[in-house]
Amino acid sequence: MLIESLSRFAMSAKLQEARQKVIEQLSQVIVGQTEVIDELLISVFAQGHCLLEGVPGLAKTLMVSTLAQSLDLRFSRIQFTPDLMPADITGIDIIEENRDTGSRAYRFLEGPLFANVILADEINRTPPKTQSALLEAMQEHRVTVGRNRHPLPEPFFVLATQNPIEQEGTYPLPEAQQDRFMFKVFVQYPSFDEEFEVVRKTTSLETSDIRPVLKAEEIIELQKTVRQVPTSDHVTRYALALVRQTRVDQKKGIPDIVQQYVAWGAGPRAVQYLVLGGKARALLLGRSHVTTEDIQALAKPVLRHRLVMNFLAESEGFSADALVEKLLDETPTKEDELFRDPRFQSLFAA
């Protein structure tokens, strides 16, 4: 037992050190946005993809590209446009002639998806055909061209951005593709002091020197470390309680507010990502076990893009985040309270 505890402590220290090194590099060019950076790192160490949403000019693209530099990973930026075709991102088979023999053969020419960190800039501006090719890459970590399947390099992350303001010429992301993103992160305006520092840095001769601090092999090892973190049955049930309350078709144990405002609830991936994210967050904060606090902290970024709100919610301005807050308030965190509540008893029995 003592050896196991020491091993967990070492795992936590290793991940904390990795986080600190990455933040030191990012802080050279990114001011503030601590919560966004932490959620990005959690998704990376938990082997998840991340969707960043924010108005133009909030350094979303710069944040992702700098993160890739600090992780010593192959980085690829794809600017999504309405005329982008699947072959533009997956790659194509070309006919290559052998000058010595005159024979011809097909050779696969890799597209920009063949990298470790993919910045999918303005992901909602490309048509469904290209979205489906990206969906395969996100889920299977491979692409299919013709009759051949080509594996993508590991580790592999899609960090996508989208602009919530301008909707002309956009293609809303299918629910199936949104579900593949571990987090949907809102990038907010900086505070006064942060914006002051941004202006000071970007209007002077000050330069930054981003150095890689983690190699691909180290990241893969840290990802394995995250999955070794134990999670109690109570914490797993708490995560299940949050997610299962959003499913309006279950009827039993569903709050009235969910019946009123939700058209479709979150699926099993929400629970998986809550627990995986909780494991990564626990280690980043120096703990070797997951608590309900970790689940609560990640509930909004995990659930906000998995809840389909109905017309009444949209007309009244009731957001998915507001619903998650309500569920967090009404879901007991203590094990005995959760089990004694008749509503949750019927929810777990369903």
C-alpha positions in Angstrom: 0.0 0.0 0.0 2.9 2.4 0.9 4.6 1.6 -2.4 1.4 2.3 -4.3 0.9 5.6 -2.5 4.4 6.7 -3.3 3.9 5.8 -7.0 0.8 7.9 -7.2 2.6 10.8 -5.6 5.4 10.5 -8.1 2.8 10.4 -11.0 1.2 13.6 -9.6 4.6 15.4 -9.2 5.5 14.4 -12.8 2.4 15.8 -14.3 2.5 19.0 -12.2 6.1 19.6 -13.4 5.0 19.1 -17.0 2.1 21.6 -16.5 4.4 24.2 -15.0 7.0 23.9 -17.8 4.3 24.3 -20.5 2.7 27.3 -18.7 6.1 29.0 -18.4 6.5 28.8 -22.2 2.9 29.9 -22.9 3.1 32.8 -20.6 5.7 34.4 -22.8 3.1 35.1 -25.5 -0.3 34.4 -23.8 -1.5 36.8 -21.0 -4.1 35.4 -18.6 -6.5 32.7 -19.9 -5.3 30.4 -17.1 -8.5 28.4 -17.0 -8.5 27.9 -20.8 -4.9 26.7 -20.7 -5.6 24.3 -17.9 -8.6 22.8 -19.8 -6.4 22.5 -22.9 -3.8 20.7 -20.9 -6.3 18.4 -19.3 -7.7 17.4 -22.7 -4.1 16.8 -24.0 -3.1 14.6 -21.1 -6.5 12.8 -21.2 -6.2 12.0 -24.9 -9.1 14.3 -25.8 -9.9 16.9 -28.5 -10.9 20.4 -27.6 -13.2 23.0 -29.2 -12.4 26.6 -28.5 -15.2 29.2 -29.0 -14.6 32.9 -28.8 -14.8 36.2 -30.8 -11.9 37.1 -33.1 -8.7 38.6 -31.6 -8.6 36.5 -28.3 -5.4 34.6 -29.3 -7.1 31.2 -29.8 -4.9 30.4 -32.8 -1.8 31.7 -31.1 -2.5 29.7 -28.0 -2.8 26.4 -29.9 0.3 27.0 -32.0 2.4 28.0 -29.0 1.1 25.0 -27.1 2.3 22.8 -30.0 5.7 24.4 -29.9 6.1 23.9 -26.2 5.2 20.2 -26.6 7.8 19.6 -29.3 5.0 18.1 -31.5 4.5 18.3 -35.3 1.9 21.1 -35.8 -0.5 21.6 -38.7 -2.9 24.5 -39.2 -5.9 23.9 -41.5 -7.9 27.0 -42.4 -11.4 25.6 -42.9 -13.3 27.2 -45.8 -16.5 26.3 -47.8 -14.5 25.0 -50.7 -12.3 22.7 -48.6 -12.5 19.1 -49.8 -11.7 15.8 -47.9 -8.6 15.2 -50.0 -7.3 18.6 -49.0 -6.9 17.5 -45.4 -6.4 13.7 -45.7 -4.1 13.5 -48.6 -4.3 11.8 -52.1 -2.9 8.9 -54.1 -0.7 10.1 -56.9 0.7 8.2 -59.8 4.5 8.1 -59.7 6.6 6.9 -62.6 9.9 5.1 -62.1 12.3 6.8 -64.5 14.6 3.8 -64.7 11.9 1.2 -65.6 9.1 3.3 -66.9 6.7 1.6 -64.6 4.0 3.5 -62.7 2.6 3.0 -59.2 0.4 4.8 -56.8 2.0 6.7 -53.9 0.1 8.2 -51.0 0.9 11.9 -50.5 0.0 12.8 -46.9 -2.3 15.7 -46.1 -2.1 18.2 -43.2 -3.9 15.8 -40.9 -0.7 13.9 -40.6 0.6 15.8 -37.6 0.3 15.6 -33.8 -1.5 18.8 -33.1 -4.1 19.9 -35.6 -5.4 23.4 -35.4 -8.8 23.3 -37.2 -9.3 27.0 -37.6 -13.0 28.1 -37.9 -14.0 24.4 -38.1 -17.7 25.3 -38.8 -16.9 26.8 -42.2 -16.4 23.6 -44.1 -19.1 21.4 -45.7 -20.3 18.0 -44.2 -18.2 15.9 -46.6 -15.0 17.3 -45.2 -16.4 17.2 -41.7 -16.9 13.5 -42.0 -13.3 13.0 -43.0 -12.2 14.9 -40.0 -14.6 12.9 -37.8 -12.9 9.6 -38.8 -9.5 11.1 -38.0 -10.8 12.3 -34.5 -12.4 9.0 -33.6 -10.2 6.3 -35.3 -6.9 8.2 -35.5 -6.7 7.2 -39.1 -7.9 8.4 -42.5 -9.3 6.4 -45.4 -8.3 7.3 -49.0 -9.7 5.0 -51.7 -9.4 1.5 -50.3 -6.5 2.1 -48.0 -6.5 3.2 -44.4 -3.6 5.3 -43.1 -2.8 5.6 -39.4 -2.1 9.0 -38.0 0.9 9.8 -35.8 0.6 9.5 -32.0 -0.2 11.5 -30.0 -3.0 13.1 -32.0 -5.1 16.0 -31.0 -7.6 18.2 -32.8 -7.8 21.6 -31.2 -10.6 23.5 -33.1 -11.8 27.1 -33.1 -15.0 28.7 -34.1 -16.5 32.2 -34.1 -19.9 32.5 -32.4 -20.7 35.8 -34.0 -20.7 35.5 -37.8 -22.9 32.6 -38.9 -23.2 33.4 -42.6 -21.5 30.8 -44.7 -21.1 28.3 -41.8 -22.1 24.7 -41.4 -23.2 23.9 -37.8 -21.2 21.0 -36.5 -23.2 17.7 -36.4 -24.0 16.5 -32.9 -21.9 13.3 -33.6 -18.8 15.4 -34.3 -19.4 17.7 -31.3 -19.6 14.6 -29.1 -16.0 13.7 -30.1 -14.7 16.8 -28.5 -13.8 16.3 -24.9 -14.3 19.9 -24.0 -16.0 22.9 -25.5 -14.1 25.9 -24.0 -15.4 29.5 -24.0 -12.5 32.0 -24.5 -13.6 35.2 -22.8 -12.4 38.8 -23.1 -9.3 39.6 -20.9 -9.5 41.7 -17.7 -8.3 45.3 -17.8 -4.8 44.4 -16.4 -4.5 41.5 -18.8 -5.4 43.5 -21.8 -3.0 46.3 -20.6 -0.2 43.7 -20.6 -1.3 42.3 -24.0 -1.0 45.8 -25.5 2.4 46.4 -23.9 3.8 43.2 -25.1 2.5 43.3 -28.7 3.4 47.0 -29.4 7.1 46.8 -28.4 10.2 45.1 -29.6 9.8 42.4 -27.0 10.3 38.9 -28.4 9.6 35.4 -27.1 11.7 32.3 -27.3 9.4 29.2 -27.1 11.4 26.1 -26.2 10.0 22.5 -26.4 9.7 21.0 -22.9 7.9 17.7 -23.6 8.5 15.2 -26.3 5.8 13.0 -27.9 7.0 9.9 -26.0 6.8 11.7 -22.7 3.2 12.9 -23.5 2.1 9.3 -24.3 3.6 8.2 -21.0 1.8 10.9 -19.1 -1.4 9.9 -20.8 -1.0 6.4 -19.5 -0.2 7.8 -16.1 -3.6 9.7 -16.1 -5.5 6.5 -16.7 -3.8 4.8 -13.7 -5.4 7.2 -11.3 -8.1 5.4 -9.2 -11.6 6.6 -9.1 -14.0 5.6 -6.4 -17.4 4.1 -7.2 -19.0 7.1 -5.5 -17.3 9.6 -7.8 -18.3 7.5 -10.9 -21.9 7.4 -9.7 -21.9 11.1 -9.1 -20.7 11.7 -12.7 -23.4 9.3 -13.9 -26.0 11.1 -11.8 -25.2 14.4 -13.5 -25.3 13.0 -17.0 -28.3 10.7 -16.7 -30.4 13.6 -15.4 -30.1 15.2 -18.8 -31.8 12.4 -20.7 -35.4 13.4 -21.1 -36.5 10.1 -22.7 -35.7 8.2 -19.4 -38.6 9.8 -17.6 -37.8 8.4 -14.1 -35.8 10.7 -11.9 -35.5 13.5 -14.5 -35.8 17.1 -13.0 -38.7 19.2 -14.3 -36.3 21.8 -15.6 -34.7 19.2 -17.9 -38.1 18.1 -19.2 -39.0 21.7 -19.8 -35.8 22.9 -21.6 -33.9 19.9 -23.1 -34.6 18.2 -26.4 -31.8 15.7 -26.1 -29.4 14.8 -23.4 -25.8 13.7 -23.1 -24.5 10.2 -24.0 -22.0 7.9 -22.3 -19.0 9.8 -23.7 -19.9 12.6 -21.3 -19.4 10.3 -18.3 -16.2 8.9 -19.8 -14.7 12.4 -20.3 -15.9 13.6 -16.9 -14.0 10.8 -15.2 -10.9 11.0 -17.5 -10.8 14.8 -17.1 -11.2 14.4 -13.4 -8.2 12.1 -13.3 -6.0 14.5 -15.2 -7.2 17.5 -13.1 -6.5 15.7 -9.8 -2.9 15.0 -10.8 -2.4 18.5 -12.0 -3.6 19.8 -8.7 -1.3 17.4 -6.7 -3.9 14.8 -5.8 -3.6 11.0 -6.5 -7.4 10.4 -6.5 -10.5 12.0 -8.1 -13.1 13.8 -6.1 -16.6 15.1 -6.8 -15.0 18.6 -6.9 -13.1 17.6 -10.1 -16.3 16.4 -11.7 -18.0 19.6 -10.8 -15.2 21.8 -12.2 -15.4 20.0 -15.6 -19.1 19.6 -15.9 -19.7 22.7 -18.0 -17.0 22.2 -20.6 -17.9 18.5 -20.9 -21.7 18.9 -21.1 -22.4 22.3 -22.7 -22.0 21.0 -26.3 -23.7 17.7 -25.7 -27.0 19.1 -24.5 -29.5 20.0 -27.3 -31.7 22.7 -25.8 -35.2 23.0 -27.2 -36.9 26.1 -28.8 -38.4 27.2 -25.4 -34.9 27.4 -23.9 -33.5 29.4 -26.9 -36.5 31.8 -26.8 -36.1 32.4 -23.1 -32.3 32.6 -23.2 -31.8 29.6 -21.0 -28.4 28.2 -21.8 -26.8 24.7 -21.4 -24.4 26.3 -18.8 -27.4 27.5 -16.8 -28.9 24.0 -16.8 -25.6 22.4 -15.7 -25.4 24.9 -12.8 -28.9 23.9 -11.7 -28.0 20.2 -11.9 -24.8 20.8 -9.8 -26.9 22.6 -7.2 -29.5 19.8 -7.0 -27.1 16.8 -7.1 -25.8 15.7 -3.6 -22.0 15.3 -3.5 -22.1 13.1 -0.3 -22.5 9.4 -1.0 -25.2 8.7 1.6 -27.3 11.7 0.6 -27.1 10.6 -3.1 -28.2 7.1 -2.3 -31.0 8.1 0.1 -32.6 10.5 -2.4 -35.7 8.8 -3.9 -35.2 10.6 -7.2 -31.7 9.3 -7.7 -32.7 5.8 -6.5 -35.2 5.7 -9.5 -32.6 7.3 -11.8 -30.0 4.6 -11.0 -32.6 1.8 -11.3 -33.6 2.9 -14.8 
